């Protein structure tokens, strides 16, 4: 398996440790529960060519299911909204194009002047104006993107993609653990979601979302790994699927730029 992206999560565990306890009769060996923080490495692995074909087939199935259920496609909704003067109208498209140009030009100005050692008062003003333009255009574009996502979130395309991203996460999310003893000890990857197919893996997901009273240590560890990593795995799968990153560095950069507000 080839790793596409990995990240660490932290979790708190309780361990039973021995210590010397003083009593009236002397010192005895006792045990106590101690909390400690441990790190786990979560890995998103690269789907093979055949697995990508399976993903496309799954998307097609879900897409057709939503079409048959009466959901509009993005193209159908965009035409309807354009006819009504909504977010996909010509005027809005022209405004978005203008904002994108302003944003790119401001970014170039900022990059040019911030790298200079000495700048004139006039250049300082240009830099300040560029920063203001960059911030305002970025904010307006972000608002537009949020509105567009909200408008199209109930189309057959969007709903099928949500299911596909879940399918990808269920099949390609792993955690690293040590196996073996002594010199034979080594690190290996294990699936977070158990099961041989989508239905079983999704049942594993639902169980981890809903079951809170299990005493199975193995299940509880997987549940904790799931809770700490699932949101990031959804983002990573979306970035890979939308071709915005295909290795550790590019995915990391996309996470930083696309989801910076989530970290604040």
Helices and strands as residue ranges (DSSP letters): E 3-23, E 26-45, H 49-68, H 74-83, H 90-114, H 121-152, H 156-172, E 173-179, G 182-184, E 186-191, H 198-210, H 217-241, H 248-258, H 260-263
